């Protein structure tokens, strides 16, 4: 975990008495490079489901979309995938998401919320 994320978490805990985790609101499966090549789809996070009312839902993401980048960082190339990228963000962060739907690259913006879990 990057030190600035830990410092922000401790600072927030000292102010509020709780640790907040950023929440996008998706269930996903990572698509490996080999699987992407063999199926002619991009490497990334395949959305199995999107939580109603979540930041992902508000940003227009849908089941079946493949998130390829978050803030210009390729999610497929990060060990730990999408969860690792989100864990480095803070509640309230605005993130740029590049995704693939129906053979086209698209972009949207989401505002991360606090995880209720």
matplotlib code that plots the C-alpha trace (Angstrom):
import matplotlib.pyplot as plt

x = [0.0, 1.5, 2.5, 0.3, -2.8, -1.9, -1.2, -4.6, -6.3, -4.8, -5.5, -9.1, -9.4, -8.1, -10.8, -13.8, -12.9, -13.3, -11.5, -13.2, -12.6, -13.4, -16.3, -17.0, -19.8, -19.0, -18.4, -15.9, -13.6, -10.2, -9.5, -6.0, -3.9, -4.1, -7.9, -8.2, -6.1, -8.0, -11.4, -10.4, -11.4, -9.3, -7.5, -9.2, -12.0, -15.1, -18.2, -20.2, -22.7, -23.1, -24.7, -27.8, -27.2, -23.4, -20.8, -20.4, -24.2, -24.3, -21.4, -23.4, -21.3, -23.3, -22.9, -20.7, -18.6, -14.8, -12.9, -9.5, -8.1, -8.7, -7.1, -5.0, -3.6, -4.2, -6.1, -5.0, -1.3, -1.7, -1.1, -4.3, -6.3, -9.2, -9.4, -5.7, -6.3, -9.4, -7.7, -5.2, -8.0, -9.9, -13.6, -14.7, -12.1, -13.2, -11.9, -11.7, -12.7, -12.0, -14.1, -15.1, -18.7, -20.0, -16.7, -16.1, -13.9, -15.8, -15.1, -16.9, -16.3, -17.2, -17.0, -16.0, -18.2, -17.6, -17.9, -20.7, -19.0]
y = [0.0, 3.4, 5.4, 8.4, 6.1, 4.9, 8.5, 9.7, 6.7, 7.4, 11.2, 10.4, 7.9, 10.5, 13.0, 10.6, 7.5, 5.2, 3.9, 4.6, 2.6, 3.8, 2.0, 1.7, -0.8, -3.6, -7.3, -8.4, -11.0, -10.1, -10.9, -12.1, -11.1, -14.6, -14.8, -11.3, -12.3, -15.6, -13.9, -10.6, -8.4, -6.1, -7.1, -5.7, -6.1, -7.7, -6.5, -9.4, -7.0, -3.4, -2.4, -0.3, 3.3, 2.8, 5.2, 2.7, 2.7, 6.5, 6.7, 4.6, 1.4, -1.8, -5.6, -6.9, -3.8, -4.3, -1.6, -1.2, 1.9, 4.0, 7.4, 6.4, 3.4, 0.0, -2.2, -5.4, -4.7, -4.1, -7.1, -7.3, -5.7, -3.3, -3.8, -2.7, 0.4, 1.3, 0.6, 3.4, 5.9, 7.9, 8.3, 11.3, 10.9, 11.6, 8.9, 8.7, 5.3, 3.9, 0.9, -1.3, -1.9, -3.5, -3.3, 0.4, 2.2, 4.6, 6.9, 8.0, 9.6, 8.3, 9.7, 7.1, 6.7, 5.1, 1.4, 0.3, -3.0]
z = [0.0, -0.9, 2.1, 1.1, 1.2, 4.7, 5.9, 4.5, 6.1, 9.5, 9.2, 8.4, 11.3, 13.7, 12.5, 12.1, 14.2, 11.2, 8.2, 4.9, 1.8, -1.7, -3.4, -7.2, -6.9, -9.4, -9.3, -12.0, -13.3, -14.7, -18.4, -18.8, -21.8, -23.2, -22.8, -24.4, -27.4, -28.0, -27.7, -29.5, -26.6, -24.5, -21.3, -18.2, -15.7, -17.1, -15.2, -14.0, -12.2, -11.3, -7.9, -8.4, -7.3, -7.0, -8.4, -11.4, -12.0, -11.9, -14.3, -16.8, -16.5, -17.3, -16.9, -19.7, -20.0, -19.7, -17.7, -19.4, -17.7, -14.6, -14.5, -17.6, -15.7, -17.4, -14.9, -16.7, -16.1, -12.4, -10.1, -8.1, -10.9, -10.5, -6.7, -6.3, -8.4, -6.4, -3.1, -3.9, -4.3, -1.6, -0.9, -3.0, -5.7, -9.2, -11.6, -15.3, -16.6, -20.0, -20.9, -23.8, -24.8, -28.0, -29.8, -29.0, -26.5, -24.3, -21.4, -18.3, -14.9, -11.5, -8.0, -5.5, -2.4, 1.0, 1.1, 3.3, 4.1]

ax = plt.figure().add_subplot(projection="3d")
ax.plot(x, y, z, "-o")
ax.set_aspect("equal")
plt.show()
